[in-house]
Amino acid sequence: MYSSLSAWKDHLYRARDSARTENGALKRVIKAQKLLEKKAQVTPYHIVSLPEFLSRINVISKKTNVIIHELVPDKDHKIRFNLRIIEDYYKFVKFLSTLESLNVSIHDIEVHPYDLSKSPPLHVITFALTPREDAKPLSNDRLTSLMQRVEMKDRRNPFQRFAYNAKQNLISAEIDLTWVYKLSGIGKIGNTRYATIENKDYSAGDILEGMKLVDVQADRVLLKKKTANGIEKYQLKFRRKNKDSDVRSGNRRRR
């Protein structure tokens, strides 16, 4: 005969097995959560809120009166952004110093000439930015001292290698677009030269973002643009980063 004691034992065994199963599942969840927390501690570079990060960069841009011409994610590195600005040395240093008030790492800085006729001259400046914790603001004595040095007057400008004399025209007054647009090839069809700019072919007379191509030479492109201050002249050359020649000859396919 099946007794009530046996029935209670059966219920207890089932409850015990159920509790063991639930405890095992709970332990697995806790273990996974601890692993995620450990990874977050090991990897300090991360973004929780992209709008928050962009907002902080925008505040610094406004504060230093620097226009960011490009801010794009890096193709090869996670949580890294590539920035491009066109500024003089003093505004660049102020912008960079103010960026250091955020929790970021700054690397891969490149400086290329843009408009040497200005005083101080303008340069195309690119660099990479890796944020930590959404680039939260930092505060310490070192940053305060750094900003005080940046604000000092009569600092030497290492970007200005030559003085520009408008009357004697010692330096070309043409604005250098080499690091703004990419010139990847120059070729000929008959007597007409074509230049490949940003993967499109152009010849003399064509328009590139409001600028008219005046001449396509063997190693560069000359352009001009009518502005309220008169005619602005530009030149676009091949980017030289290695010994290989970028000049290419042969037939070009028209746009």
C-alpha positions in Angstrom: 0.0 0.0 0.0 1.3 3.4 -1.0 1.7 5.5 2.2 1.5 9.2 2.7 5.1 9.2 3.9 6.3 7.8 0.6 4.4 10.4 -1.3 6.0 13.2 0.7 9.4 11.8 0.1 8.7 11.7 -3.6 7.7 15.4 -3.5 10.8 16.3 -1.5 13.1 14.5 -4.0 11.5 16.3 -6.9 11.8 19.7 -5.2 15.4 19.0 -4.5 16.2 18.1 -8.1 14.3 21.2 -9.3 16.3 23.4 -6.9 19.6 21.9 -8.1 18.7 22.6 -11.7 17.7 26.2 -11.0 20.8 26.8 -8.9 23.0 25.5 -11.8 21.3 27.9 -14.3 21.7 30.8 -11.9 25.4 30.1 -11.4 25.9 30.1 -15.1 24.2 33.5 -15.4 26.3 34.9 -12.6 29.5 33.5 -14.1 28.7 35.1 -17.5 27.9 38.5 -15.9 31.2 38.4 -14.0 33.1 37.6 -17.2 31.5 40.6 -18.9 32.4 42.9 -16.0 36.0 41.6 -16.1 36.2 42.3 -19.9 34.9 45.8 -19.3 37.6 46.5 -16.8 40.4 45.1 -19.0 39.3 47.1 -22.0 39.1 50.8 -20.9 38.5 52.0 -24.5 34.8 52.0 -25.1 31.8 54.1 -25.9 28.5 53.6 -24.0 26.7 56.6 -25.6 27.8 57.8 -29.0 25.7 60.9 -28.9 27.3 61.8 -25.5 30.8 61.4 -27.0 30.0 63.5 -30.1 28.4 66.2 -27.9 31.6 66.6 -25.9 33.7 66.9 -29.1 31.2 69.4 -30.4 31.5 71.5 -27.2 35.3 71.7 -27.6 34.9 72.6 -31.3 32.7 75.5 -30.4 34.8 76.5 -27.4 38.0 76.8 -29.6 36.2 78.0 -32.7 37.6 75.2 -34.8 35.6 73.6 -37.6 35.9 69.8 -37.8 35.8 69.0 -41.5 35.8 65.3 -41.0 35.1 62.9 -38.1 34.8 59.3 -39.2 35.2 55.8 -37.6 38.6 54.2 -38.4 38.3 51.3 -40.8 41.0 49.1 -39.1 40.6 49.9 -35.4 37.5 49.6 -33.2 36.5 52.6 -31.1 38.8 54.9 -33.0 37.8 58.1 -34.9 39.8 60.0 -37.5 39.5 63.8 -37.5 40.5 66.4 -40.1 40.7 70.1 -39.5 42.2 73.0 -41.4 43.7 75.5 -39.0 46.9 77.5 -38.1 49.3 76.2 -35.5 48.0 78.2 -32.6 44.4 77.2 -33.0 45.4 73.6 -33.6 47.4 73.5 -30.3 44.5 75.1 -28.4 42.1 72.6 -29.9 44.4 69.7 -29.1 45.1 70.9 -25.5 41.4 71.3 -24.8 40.8 67.8 -26.1 43.2 66.6 -23.5 40.7 67.7 -20.9 38.6 64.7 -22.0 39.4 61.1 -21.3 40.8 60.3 -24.8 44.0 59.1 -26.4 45.3 61.2 -29.3 47.7 59.6 -31.9 48.8 59.5 -35.6 49.0 63.2 -36.0 49.8 64.4 -39.6 50.3 68.0 -40.7 50.3 69.1 -44.4 50.4 72.6 -46.0 47.2 74.1 -47.2 47.3 77.9 -47.5 50.8 79.4 -46.9 49.7 82.8 -48.0 47.8 83.3 -44.7 49.5 84.7 -41.7 49.8 82.5 -39.8 49.6 79.8 -42.5 46.9 77.2 -42.6 47.5 73.5 -42.6 45.5 70.3 -43.1 45.8 68.4 -39.8 44.6 64.9 -39.3 44.8 62.7 -36.2 43.1 59.7 -34.6 41.1 59.9 -31.4 40.3 56.9 -29.1 37.8 57.7 -26.4 37.6 56.2 -22.9 34.3 56.1 -21.1 32.6 58.3 -23.6 35.4 60.8 -23.4 34.4 62.0 -19.9 35.9 65.3 -18.8 39.1 65.2 -16.7 40.3 67.7 -14.2 43.8 68.0 -12.7 46.6 70.5 -12.2 48.6 69.3 -15.2 45.8 70.3 -17.6 45.5 73.7 -15.9 49.2 74.3 -16.4 49.0 73.1 -20.0 46.2 75.5 -20.9 48.1 78.4 -19.3 51.1 77.7 -21.5 48.9 77.4 -24.6 47.5 80.9 -23.9 50.9 82.5 -23.7 51.7 85.2 -26.3 54.6 85.3 -28.7 55.0 81.6 -28.9 57.1 80.3 -31.9 55.1 78.8 -34.7 57.0 75.7 -35.9 54.6 75.3 -38.9 55.6 78.6 -40.4 58.9 77.8 -42.0 58.9 80.9 -44.3 57.5 84.4 -44.1 55.0 85.3 -46.8 55.6 88.6 -48.7 52.6 89.5 -50.8 54.5 92.1 -52.8 57.6 90.0 -53.6 55.5 86.8 -53.9 58.2 84.7 -52.2 55.8 81.8 -51.6 53.2 80.5 -54.0 49.8 82.1 -53.1 47.9 79.0 -54.4 46.0 77.1 -51.8 47.3 73.5 -51.6 44.4 70.9 -51.8 46.7 67.9 -51.8 45.4 66.6 -48.4 41.9 67.7 -48.9 41.2 65.8 -52.2 43.0 62.7 -53.4 44.6 62.9 -56.8 45.3 59.3 -57.8 46.1 59.6 -61.5 46.9 61.8 -64.5 46.6 60.5 -68.1 45.9 61.6 -71.7 43.4 60.8 -74.5 44.8 62.4 -77.6 45.9 65.9 -76.7 43.6 66.1 -73.6 44.8 65.4 -70.1 42.6 64.0 -67.5 43.0 63.9 -63.7 41.5 61.3 -61.5 40.3 63.1 -58.3 38.4 61.1 -55.7 37.9 58.3 -58.2 36.4 60.6 -60.9 38.0 61.9 -64.1 38.2 65.6 -64.7 39.7 67.8 -67.5 40.3 71.5 -67.9 37.0 73.4 -67.7 35.3 70.9 -65.4 34.0 71.9 -62.0 35.1 70.3 -58.7 32.9 71.5 -55.8 32.6 75.0 -57.1 36.2 75.2 -58.3 37.0 75.3 -62.0 39.9 73.2 -63.3 42.2 75.6 -65.1 44.9 73.2 -66.2 45.9 69.5 -65.8 49.7 69.3 -65.8 51.9 66.3 -65.7 52.2 66.2 -61.9 49.4 68.5 -60.6 46.1 70.2 -61.2 45.5 73.9 -61.2 42.0 75.3 -60.1 40.4 78.6 -59.4 37.3 79.9 -57.8 35.6 83.3 -57.8 34.9 84.6 -54.3 33.7 87.9 -52.8 37.4 88.8 -52.2 38.4 88.0 -55.8 39.8 85.0 -57.5 41.3 82.2 -55.3 43.8 79.9 -56.9 44.4 76.3 -55.9 46.7 73.4 -56.8 46.3 69.7 -56.2 49.3 67.4 -56.3 50.0 63.7 -55.6 50.3 62.7 -52.0 53.9 61.5 -51.4 54.2 58.9 -48.7 56.7 56.5 -50.3 59.2 56.2 -53.1 56.7 54.9 -55.6 55.6 57.4 -58.2 51.9 58.2 -58.2 51.9 59.6 -61.7 50.2 57.2 -64.1 50.0 57.5 -67.8 47.8 55.8 -70.4 44.2 56.1 -71.5 41.7 57.4 -69.0 38.0 56.6 -69.0 35.7 59.7 -69.0 33.1 60.2 -66.2 
